[in-house]
Amino acid sequence: MEINLFFQNAISLKERGKLKSFIIFLMKKEGYKPKEISIIFCSDEYLLDINKQHLNHNYFTDIITFDLTPKGDKETTAELYISTDRVKHNAKDYDTTISNELHRVIFHGILHLCGYKDKSKNEIKKMREKEAHYLGLYFNT
């Protein structure tokens, strides 16, 4: 099990070992096993290019999650691209800390890998509940 962090854009991310262990815990709790998860922290522009190129979307987003798990494999391989610019912007908009918003976005991407969607109102509600649940566990341990 490997959780890799790559920084194209600087952002303060303390307790990286704790975060990596928690991602493994979260996935196992949801019935998944990570094989290799790479989290790439990048700029708005970099993520916009990915959004245009791979998803045909022409707008900023905070995260794009690519599940690269080979069909039939029981261990998850994935890449999560997170815009640190968008995280900082959203933290202001949602009146929360950058750290809280950063972890929410990371957990959001991991939850997508665990089968959670966020297209319908019910899916969004369930996703937000799961994000809040895991944020509470993470910051209270």
C-alpha positions in Angstrom: 0.0 0.0 0.0 1.5 3.3 -1.1 0.1 6.8 -0.7 2.3 9.3 -2.6 2.1 13.0 -2.3 3.5 15.3 -5.1 3.6 19.1 -4.9 3.6 21.2 -8.1 2.1 24.0 -5.9 3.2 24.7 -2.4 0.6 24.2 0.4 1.1 23.5 4.0 0.3 19.9 4.8 1.3 18.8 8.2 1.3 15.3 9.6 1.7 13.6 6.2 2.3 10.2 7.8 -1.0 10.5 9.7 -2.8 11.5 6.6 -1.4 8.6 4.6 -2.4 6.2 7.4 -5.9 7.7 7.6 -6.5 7.3 3.9 -5.7 3.6 4.2 -8.0 3.4 7.2 -10.8 5.3 5.4 -10.6 3.0 2.4 -10.5 -0.2 4.4 -13.5 1.1 6.5 -15.4 1.5 3.2 -14.4 -2.0 2.0 -11.6 -1.0 -0.3 -7.9 -1.6 -0.3 -5.4 0.9 -1.7 -2.6 -0.4 -3.8 -1.1 2.9 -5.0 -2.8 6.3 -4.6 -1.0 9.4 -5.9 -2.2 12.8 -4.8 -0.9 15.7 -6.9 -1.2 19.2 -5.6 -1.3 21.6 -8.5 -2.5 25.0 -9.8 -5.9 26.1 -11.1 -4.5 26.3 -14.6 -2.9 22.9 -14.5 -6.1 21.3 -13.3 -8.2 23.3 -15.8 -6.0 21.8 -18.6 -6.7 18.3 -17.3 -10.4 19.1 -17.0 -10.5 20.2 -20.6 -8.3 17.5 -22.0 -9.8 14.4 -20.2 -13.4 15.5 -19.3 -14.2 18.1 -21.9 -15.1 20.6 -19.1 -14.0 24.2 -19.4 -14.2 25.3 -15.7 -12.1 25.3 -12.6 -12.6 22.5 -10.0 -10.9 21.6 -6.8 -10.3 18.0 -7.5 -10.3 15.4 -10.3 -10.0 11.8 -9.4 -8.9 9.1 -11.8 -9.5 5.5 -10.8 -6.8 3.6 -12.6 -7.5 0.2 -11.1 -7.3 -2.6 -13.6 -10.5 -4.4 -14.2 -10.9 -7.3 -11.8 -8.1 -6.0 -9.5 -9.2 -5.8 -5.8 -6.6 -3.2 -4.9 -7.2 0.4 -5.9 -4.8 2.4 -8.0 -5.6 6.0 -8.6 -4.5 9.6 -9.1 -6.1 12.6 -7.4 -5.3 16.1 -8.8 -6.1 18.9 -6.3 -5.9 22.6 -7.1 -4.4 24.3 -4.2 -5.6 27.6 -5.6 -9.2 26.4 -5.6 -8.8 24.9 -2.1 -7.6 28.3 -0.8 -10.4 30.1 -2.6 -13.1 27.7 -1.3 -11.8 27.9 2.2 -12.5 31.7 2.1 -15.9 31.1 0.5 -17.0 28.4 3.0 -15.5 30.3 5.9 -13.2 27.4 7.0 -9.5 26.9 7.4 -7.3 25.9 4.4 -6.3 22.8 6.3 -9.9 21.7 6.8 -10.9 22.4 3.2 -7.7 20.6 1.9 -8.5 17.5 4.0 -12.2 17.6 2.9 -11.2 17.7 -0.7 -8.7 14.8 -0.2 -11.4 12.7 1.6 -13.9 13.6 -1.2 -11.6 12.2 -3.8 -11.0 9.0 -1.8 -14.7 8.6 -1.2 -15.2 8.7 -5.0 -12.7 5.8 -5.2 -15.0 4.0 -2.7 -18.0 4.3 -5.0 -19.6 7.5 -3.7 -21.0 9.9 -6.3 -22.1 13.5 -6.2 -24.4 14.1 -9.1 -27.9 14.0 -7.6 -29.1 15.8 -4.4 -29.2 12.5 -2.5 -25.7 11.6 -3.6 -24.3 15.0 -2.7 -26.0 14.8 0.8 -24.5 11.3 1.4 -21.1 12.5 0.2 -21.2 15.6 2.5 -22.2 13.3 5.4 -19.2 11.0 4.7 -16.8 13.9 4.3 -18.0 15.4 7.7 -17.7 12.0 9.4 -14.2 11.4 8.3 -13.1 14.9 8.9 -14.4 14.6 12.5 -12.5 11.3 12.9 -9.3 12.7 11.4 -9.1 15.9 13.4 -10.3 14.3 16.7 -7.7 11.5 16.8 
